[in-house]
């Protein structure tokens, strides 16, 4: 019966290790594609690993099989062979260290029959904690947005507290000599399952939060397009009205001209100009996506009485990802507008050029106040600009571009280049 309990414990621990290993791989590599084959292969790896442990009881055989199983997990992620081998060795070393730590912690366990089982489960929890810490250090996948990283900063500590609490509870329980081996297996299994369920819920929460942020960005993009379309409709309506009444205006002007009444001609033309107030589209490159974003932000600057100078020279047929450029232009122009809002004689200079498959963006604005605090940019409102900048940098990296900030006593300049 004791062997039966130990076998169950080994199966549970091995499955937990595989789950943690897959999560570890996702820190440094991007998953190729979602496939049920991955779970079938890793299930087979778990069976082989457990069978080898029970049949051979040989350290070197177990080592080789474990390393092979870890490497099998990396095959479902993108990366070079050298990188996968290195990561496989590193996670094995981490796992081995956690085994040693767990064994050291339970070495004085009064109940010797529960020592191995407790050590195995404790090792899994410690391995999970290690991966959580690694995720925090390496900020997980590069494509995650600033909001996802912000969420992680706020809540990742709760996972560690849960795991530490579980370890403390396990150590208290394991020193109770009255608990039988079967009961110990049930208790520790519950602890492990709860840790993994909470961790899974945390990841799901992050994913759903990211979907919410993406939906909000899409709504902002639709708002930009809506304003651009409405601007075109209003201008077109005024032009049609002008065309409809043009024959009447020309008849009146012809009468003034026949009588050589130049002053009345000038006055009448002036009245015509005043009656037609066509909203000016500052960016008129012809590229609907880019023009919409820039004109939207320029309208905000105009409402805040900020002088803005715009130069956009890009092909009207240039295909760009509106979502990405909404993040780049929206964040940079929003920061420039906020910095200029309470400055005397504020101005913003914006330029965007396209040359040899590269887009170059430069934004220059006046600013006042403190610039940096622990390496992050501050706004006049005291809020951290670093989050917006990090979001821009993420998109810039996606396009293999460059991001540069310079400033002096009065002028702040941001330069971005993107490979299209």
ABEGO torsion letter per residue (X at the ends): XAAAAAAAAAAAAAAAAAAAAAAAAAAABBBABBBAAAAAAAAAAAAAAAAAAAAAGBAAAAAAAAAAAAAAAAAABBEBAAAAAAAAAAAAAAAAAAAAAAAAAAAABABAAAAAAAAAAAAAAAAAAAAAAAAAAAGEBAABBAAAAAAAAAAAAAAAAAAAAAAAAAAAAAABAABBAAAAAAAAAAAAAAAAAAAAAAAAAAAAAAAAAAAAAAAAAAAAAAAAAAAAAAAAAAAAAAAAAAAAAAAAAAAAAAAGBAAAAAAAAAAAAAABBBBBBABAAGBAAAAAAAAAAAAAAAAAGBBBBBBBBBBAABBBBAAAAAAAAAAAAAAAAAAAAABBGBBBBBBBBBBGGBBBBBBBBBBBEBABBGGBBBBAAGBBAAAAAAAAAAAAAAAGBBBBBBBBAABBBBBBBBBX
